């Protein structure tokens, strides 16, 4: 530990030596000066190393009072103990008024000197600790201010919008990008409650949900929004609750990204695919027709080998036509034109029609195809061709992926205000890792059993899109080698119930 340093300024040699001898026994370092000028010169070069000064008031030349005044002016933190030979209250009071910390009258005992010096050193220690804490506080505040400035600069320079709310729903932070993307003036955001801001209703609902959520597993929610009077700007919003160390929700943060250009690219892609598919359909249909003419021997006899080759060509051509049909359906769905006319439909009628169309294919594979209609018919508000497409795809897939001698069962009933249709088979089933991707575009389960089955990988994606457009849902359960069940839920027509057959 660093030794305390004491400076003794006294013109008497005996006083300087006596103070040195007494104080060094306590482990303190003692420096001496025989007059005021020497003492001030020492302080000028070693002020930071001196803790306490013992100053004689009565010295020739520069008096102790003059020295004290200069010390208080130039070194206000130093503690000065004045030594007076008069032992008068007046001289001590005068010295204290000029800034002396304490005084000791001559003559004094060693213990008296140690006591007054020790008290001064304790005060000095407290002064140093206070100064250290003050510097640390200033440094911390400076660091905080610097970090805050850095954070503000970073957030304000971000291309993505940032919106931060406190637990009461008051917006406490936003950047220029958020104002630009939301098309709301910045002064209408900062300091205002989200419920009072002209935010997109879906975004407002999501922010309020994130502030009120109790489930600690709730992480974030992403959504696409259209803003502007004509909805020309598309945004992707990521909203998440902000939690403290105890898991309590103390606010929410929303990051906004402009995806208008991605939407435009997606639209261009869909239009290009639709154009290409449309242009390919006519020549491929012509090729298929010509192959049919040749295979039916309407243009002359063909050998067995030629028939095999032409049959394979026709099968491949049909596969391409199926792909083109699915691509055109997909482009219609993405353009919002697939479902154009909704009407009250009895699902029993739609499913029976599809089952009859599929019966020949089932019989050729020796698959037992059965539909179990309900006693009452649920009515849904739906597009007829869209519903026929949904169940044609599901039932056709069930037959394709069911080996000879298997079964396909279709049921129709009601569940909680929804019409519920299940399509179950005893086919090859789907692996657990593939279940979550079977509704993705162009995704096909690849196994030795499915290698020979022709498909585009778009059927289930189109089915899901059609059902979503009807505000319904589709789910799947499967076990490899034991079969698959698809469940479709469609909302019943408002104000209707089951109707008798």
C-alpha positions in Angstrom: 0.0 0.0 0.0 1.3 3.5 -0.9 2.8 5.4 2.1 1.2 8.7 3.1 3.4 11.8 2.5 3.5 14.7 4.9 5.2 18.0 4.2 6.5 20.0 7.2 7.1 23.7 6.5 8.8 25.3 9.6 11.8 27.6 10.0 13.0 25.8 13.1 15.3 22.8 12.5 14.4 21.2 15.8 10.7 21.3 14.9 11.3 19.8 11.5 13.5 17.0 13.0 11.0 16.3 15.8 8.0 16.0 13.5 10.0 13.7 11.2 11.1 11.4 14.0 7.6 11.2 15.5 5.7 10.7 12.2 8.0 8.2 10.6 7.4 5.8 13.5 3.9 5.4 12.2 5.1 4.5 8.7 4.4 7.8 7.1 6.9 9.5 4.8 8.0 13.0 5.9 9.4 15.8 3.7 10.6 19.1 5.1 11.0 22.8 4.0 12.6 25.5 6.1 10.5 28.4 4.7 7.4 29.2 2.8 9.1 29.6 -0.6 10.8 26.2 -0.4 7.5 24.6 0.6 5.7 26.1 -2.3 8.5 25.1 -4.7 8.2 21.5 -3.5 4.4 21.6 -4.0 4.9 22.9 -7.5 6.9 19.9 -8.5 5.3 17.2 -6.1 1.8 18.5 -5.3 0.2 15.2 -6.4 2.4 13.2 -4.0 1.6 15.3 -0.9 -1.3 14.3 1.4 -1.0 16.6 4.4 1.0 19.8 5.2 2.1 20.9 8.6 2.6 24.7 8.3 4.1 27.0 10.9 2.3 30.4 11.0 5.2 32.4 12.3 8.1 32.3 9.8 10.5 35.0 8.6 10.1 36.3 5.1 6.8 34.8 3.7 4.5 34.3 6.6 2.5 31.1 7.2 -0.7 33.0 6.4 0.6 34.0 3.0 1.7 30.4 2.3 -1.7 29.1 3.4 -3.5 31.5 1.0 -1.4 30.4 -2.0 -1.9 26.7 -1.1 -5.7 27.2 -0.9 -5.6 29.0 -4.2 -3.4 26.6 -6.2 -3.9 23.3 -4.3 -7.5 23.4 -2.9 -7.6 19.7 -2.2 -4.5 19.6 0.1 -5.2 19.5 3.9 -3.2 22.0 5.9 -2.6 21.8 9.7 -1.3 25.0 11.0 1.3 25.1 13.9 1.0 28.2 16.0 3.2 29.1 18.9 0.8 31.6 20.4 -1.9 29.1 21.3 -4.5 31.8 20.8 -7.9 31.1 19.5 -7.7 34.2 17.3 -4.8 33.0 15.2 -6.3 29.5 14.8 -9.7 30.9 13.8 -8.1 33.2 11.3 -6.2 30.2 9.8 -9.3 28.1 9.7 -11.1 30.9 7.9 -8.4 31.0 5.2 -8.9 27.2 4.6 -6.8 25.4 7.1 -8.1 21.9 8.0 -7.0 21.9 11.6 -4.4 23.5 14.0 -2.0 22.3 16.7 -0.5 24.7 19.2 3.2 24.7 20.4 4.3 22.9 22.4 2.6 19.6 21.6 3.2 16.0 22.6 4.0 13.3 20.0 0.5 11.7 20.6 -1.2 15.0 20.0 0.7 15.4 16.7 -0.1 11.8 15.6 -3.8 12.3 16.5 -4.2 15.4 14.4 -2.2 14.1 11.5 -4.0 10.7 11.5 -7.4 12.6 11.5 -6.2 14.7 8.5 -5.0 11.6 6.6 -8.3 9.8 7.2 -10.0 12.9 5.7 -7.6 12.8 2.8 -8.3 9.2 2.2 -12.0 10.0 2.1 -11.3 12.8 -0.3 -9.4 10.5 -2.6 -12.1 7.9 -2.6 -14.8 10.5 -3.3 -12.7 11.9 -6.2 -12.2 8.4 -7.5 -15.9 7.7 -7.4 -16.6 11.1 -9.0 -14.3 10.3 -11.9 -15.7 6.8 -12.3 -19.2 8.3 -12.4 -18.2 10.9 -14.9 -16.5 8.2 -17.0 -19.6 5.9 -16.8 -21.9 8.8 -17.8 -19.5 9.7 -20.6 -19.4 6.1 -21.8 -23.2 5.8 -21.6 -23.5 9.0 -23.5 -21.0 7.8 -26.1 -22.8 4.4 -26.5 -26.2 6.2 -26.7 -24.8 8.4 -29.4 -23.3 5.4 -31.3 -26.6 3.5 -31.0 -28.6 6.5 -32.2 -26.3 7.0 -35.1 -26.5 3.3 -36.1 -30.3 3.1 -35.8 -30.8 6.4 -37.7 -28.6 5.1 -40.5 -30.3 1.8 -40.8 -32.3 1.1 -44.0 -34.8 -0.9 -42.0 -37.4 0.8 -39.8 -37.2 0.4 -36.0 -40.1 1.0 -33.7 -39.7 0.5 -29.9 -42.6 0.7 -27.4 -42.6 0.7 -23.6 -44.9 -1.6 -21.6 -47.7 1.0 -21.8 -47.6 1.0 -25.6 -45.9 4.4 -25.9 -43.4 4.7 -28.7 -40.0 5.6 -27.1 -37.8 5.1 -30.2 -38.2 5.2 -33.9 -35.8 6.0 -36.8 -36.3 8.0 -40.0 -36.7 4.7 -41.9 -39.7 3.7 -39.8 -41.4 7.1 -40.5 -40.6 6.8 -44.3 -41.8 3.2 -44.6 -45.0 3.7 -42.5 -45.6 7.0 -44.3 -46.2 8.6 -40.9 -44.4 11.9 -39.8 -41.8 11.2 -37.1 -43.4 13.6 -34.7 -46.6 11.5 -34.9 -44.6 8.5 -33.7 -42.2 9.4 -30.9 -43.9 10.0 -27.5 -47.3 8.8 -28.8 -49.2 5.6 -27.9 -49.5 3.1 -30.7 -53.2 3.1 -30.4 -53.2 6.8 -31.2 -50.9 6.5 -34.3 -52.3 5.9 -37.8 -50.6 2.5 -37.9 -51.7 -0.4 -40.1 -54.4 -2.2 -38.1 -52.7 -5.6 -38.4 -49.4 -4.2 -37.1 -51.2 -2.4 -34.3 -52.9 -5.7 -33.3 -49.5 -7.5 -33.3 -47.7 -4.9 -31.2 -50.5 -4.9 -28.6 -50.4 -8.8 -28.6 -46.7 -8.8 -28.0 -47.1 -6.4 -25.0 -49.8 -8.5 -23.4 -48.5 -12.0 -24.1 -47.9 -14.0 -20.9 -46.3 -17.1 -22.6 -42.5 -16.9 -22.2 -42.1 -19.2 -25.2 -43.6 -16.4 -27.4 -40.6 -15.1 -29.4 -41.7 -13.0 -32.4 -44.2 -12.8 -35.2 -43.5 -11.9 -38.8 -46.2 -10.5 -41.1 -46.5 -8.8 -44.5 -48.3 -5.4 -44.7 -49.4 -3.0 -47.4 -49.2 0.7 -46.6 -50.2 3.8 -48.4 -53.5 5.0 -49.7 -53.3 2.5 -52.6 -51.3 -0.1 -50.8 -48.4 0.4 -53.2 -45.7 -0.3 -50.5 -45.3 -3.7 -49.1 -43.5 -4.3 -45.8 -42.4 -7.3 -43.8 -42.7 -6.6 -40.0 -40.9 -8.6 -37.3 -42.4 -7.8 -33.9 -41.1 -9.3 -30.6 -41.6 -8.6 -26.9 -38.7 -7.1 -24.9 -38.2 -8.9 -21.6 -36.1 -8.1 -18.5 -33.9 -10.6 -16.5 -37.1 -11.8 -14.7 -38.8 -12.6 -17.9 -41.3 -9.7 -17.5 -42.4 -7.9 -20.7 -41.2 -4.3 -20.5 -41.9 -3.3 -24.1 -41.8 -4.5 -27.7 -39.6 -3.9 -30.8 -40.7 -4.0 -34.4 -38.3 -4.1 -37.4 -39.7 -3.0 -40.7 -38.3 -4.1 -44.1 -39.4 -2.8 -47.5 -40.2 -5.8 -49.7 -41.9 -3.9 -52.5 -39.1 -4.7 -55.0 -39.3 -8.4 -54.0 -43.1 -8.4 -54.6 -42.5 -6.8 -58.0 -39.9 -9.4 -58.9 -42.3 -12.1 -57.8 -45.0 -10.7 -59.9 -42.7 -10.5 -62.9 -41.6 -14.1 -62.3 -45.3 -15.3 -62.1 -46.2 -13.4 -65.2 -43.2 -14.9 -67.1 -44.0 -18.4 -66.0 -47.6 -17.9 -67.0 -46.6 -16.6 -70.4 -44.1 -19.4 -71.1 -46.6 -22.1 -69.8 -49.4 -20.7 -72.0 -47.1 -20.6 -75.1 -46.0 -24.2 -74.5 -49.4 -25.7 -73.9 -50.7 -25.4 -77.5 -47.8 -27.1 -79.3 -47.5 -29.8 -76.6 -51.2 -30.5 -76.8 -50.8 -30.8 -80.6 -47.9 -33.3 -80.2 -50.0 -35.4 -77.8 -52.9 -35.5 -80.2 -50.6 -36.6 -83.1 -49.1 -39.3 -80.8 -52.6 -40.5 -80.0 -53.5 -40.6 -83.7 -50.4 -42.7 -84.4 -50.9 -45.1 -81.4 -54.6 -45.6 -82.5 -53.1 -46.7 -85.9 -55.1 -44.1 -87.7 -52.0 -43.2 -89.7 -51.0 -46.8 -90.4 -49.7 -49.8 -88.6 -46.9 -49.5 -86.0 -44.6 -52.2 -84.8 -44.6 -53.3 -81.1 -41.3 -51.6 -80.5 -42.6 -48.4 -82.1 -45.7 -48.5 -80.0 -43.6 -48.8 -76.8 -41.5 -45.8 -77.8 -44.5 -43.7 -78.8 -46.4 -44.6 -75.6 -43.4 -43.4 -73.5 -43.3 -40.2 -75.5 -47.0 -39.7 -75.0 -46.7 -40.3 -71.2 -43.9 -37.8 -71.0 -45.9 -35.3 -73.0 -48.8 -35.7 -70.7 -46.5 -35.1 -67.7 -45.4 -31.8 -69.3 -49.0 -30.8 -69.9 -49.8 -31.6 -66.3 -46.9 -29.4 -65.2 -48.0 -26.6 -67.5 -51.6 -26.8 -66.1 -50.3 -26.7 -62.6 -48.0 -23.7 -63.4 -50.9 -21.8 -64.9 -53.1 -22.6 -61.8 -50.2 -21.4 -59.6 -49.9 -18.2 -61.5 -53.6 -17.6 -61.2 -53.5 -18.2 -57.4 -50.6 -15.8 -57.0 -52.5 -13.2 -59.1 -55.6 -13.7 -56.9 -57.6 -15.0 -59.9 -57.9 -18.7 -59.2 -61.0 -18.3 -57.0 -63.3 -15.9 -58.8 -66.8 -17.2 -58.1 -68.0 -18.5 -54.8 -71.5 -20.1 -54.3 -73.3 -22.2 -51.7 -72.1 -25.8 -52.4 -72.9 -29.2 -50.8 -69.6 -30.9 -50.4 -71.2 -34.3 -50.7 -72.2 -33.6 -54.3 -68.6 -32.4 -55.2 -66.9 -35.3 -53.5 -69.3 -37.9 -55.1 -68.5 -36.5 -58.5 -64.8 -36.7 -58.0 -65.0 -40.2 -56.6 -66.9 -41.4 -59.6 -64.2 -39.9 -61.9 -61.5 -41.6 -59.9 -63.2 -45.0 -59.6 -61.9 -46.4 -62.9 -58.3 -45.5 -61.9 -58.8 -47.2 -58.5 -60.3 -50.3 -60.1 -57.3 -50.6 -62.5 -55.0 -50.7 -59.4 -57.4 -52.9 -57.4 -57.7 -50.2 -54.7 -60.9 -50.2 -52.7 -62.3 -46.6 -53.0 -65.2 -45.7 -50.7 -66.9 -42.5 -49.7 -68.9 -42.3 -46.5 -71.4 -39.5 -46.8 -73.1 -38.0 -43.7 -76.8 -38.2 -43.0 -76.8 -34.3 -43.3 -75.0 -32.3 -45.9 -72.8 -29.4 -44.8 -73.0 -26.3 -47.1 -70.0 -24.2 -47.8 -69.5 -21.0 -49.7 -66.9 -22.0 -52.2 -65.7 -22.0 -55.8 -67.0 -25.3 -57.4 -64.0 -25.8 -59.8 -61.6 -25.0 -56.9 -63.2 -27.6 -54.6 -63.2 -30.2 -57.4 -59.5 -29.5 -58.0 -58.7 -29.9 -54.3 -60.4 -33.3 -53.9 -59.3 -34.6 -57.3 -55.7 -34.0 -56.2 -56.1 -35.5 -52.8 -58.0 -38.6 -53.9 -55.8 -39.1 -57.0 -52.7 -39.0 -54.8 -54.2 -41.5 -52.3 -54.8 -43.9 -55.2 -51.3 -43.4 -56.7 -49.5 -44.0 -53.5 -51.5 -47.0 -52.3 -50.3 -50.4 -53.5 -52.7 -52.9 -55.1 -55.2 -54.3 -52.7 -55.1 -51.2 -50.5 -58.0 -48.9 -49.4 -58.9 -45.3 -49.8 -61.6 -43.9 -47.5 -63.2 -40.4 -47.7 -65.4 -39.1 -44.9 -67.5 -36.0 -44.6 -68.9 -34.6 -41.3 -69.1 -31.4 -39.2 -66.7 -30.2 -36.5 -67.2 -26.9 -34.6 -68.8 -24.9 -37.4 -66.6 -26.4 -40.1 -67.2 -29.0 -42.8 -64.6 -31.7 -42.2 -63.3 -33.9 -45.0 -60.7 -36.7 -44.4 -59.0 -38.6 -47.2 -57.2 -41.7 -45.8 -55.3 -44.4 -47.5 -53.3 -47.5 -46.6 -50.4 -46.5 -48.8 -46.7 -46.1 -48.4 -46.9 -43.2 -46.0 -44.6 -40.2 -45.5 -41.5 -39.9 -43.4 -41.8 -37.7 -40.4 -39.0 -35.3 -41.7 -40.9 -34.9 -45.0 -44.3 -34.0 -43.5 -43.5 -30.3 -42.8 -42.4 -29.7 -46.4 -45.0 -31.6 -48.5 -47.0 -28.4 -49.1 -44.0 -26.6 -50.5 -43.8 -25.8 -54.2 -42.0 -28.4 -56.3 -41.3 -30.6 -53.3 -41.7 -34.4 -53.8 -41.0 -37.2 -51.4 -38.2 -39.3 -52.9 -38.2 -42.9 -52.1 -37.8 -46.1 -54.1 -41.6 -46.6 -54.0 -42.3 -43.1 -55.5 -39.7 -43.1 -58.2 -42.0 -44.4 -60.8 -45.0 -42.2 -59.9 -45.3 -39.2 -62.2 -46.0 -35.8 -60.6 -45.1 -32.1 -60.7 -44.6 -31.4 -57.0 -47.1 -28.5 -57.3 -50.4 -30.3 -56.5 -50.4 -30.1 -52.7 -49.1 -26.5 -52.9 -52.1 -25.6 -55.1 -54.5 -27.5 -52.8 -53.3 -25.5 -49.8 -53.5 -22.2 -51.6 -57.1 -22.9 -52.7 -58.1 -23.9 -49.2 -56.4 -20.9 -47.7 -58.3 -18.7 -50.1 -61.5 -20.2 -48.7 -60.3 -19.4 -45.1 -60.0 -23.1 -44.4 -57.1 -25.3 -43.3 -55.5 -28.6 -44.3 -53.4 -30.9 -42.2 -51.7 -34.3 -42.6 -50.9 -37.3 -40.5 -48.9 -40.2 -41.7 -46.8 -43.1 -40.7 -44.3 -44.6 -43.0 -45.6 -47.9 -44.4 -49.0 -47.6 -42.8 -50.8 -44.8 -44.8 -51.6 -41.2 -44.8 -54.7 -39.1 -43.8 -55.3 -35.5 -45.1 -57.9 -33.5 -43.1 -59.6 -30.5 -44.7 -61.6 -28.0 -42.7 -63.8 -25.5 -44.5 -66.1 -22.9 -42.8 -69.8 -23.6 -43.2 -71.9 -21.2 -45.1 -73.0 -18.4 -42.7 -76.5 -18.8 -41.4 -76.8 -22.4 -42.6 -76.7 -25.7 -41.0 -76.6 -29.3 -42.2 -79.3 -29.9 -44.7 -80.9 -33.3 -45.4 -80.0 -35.2 -48.5 
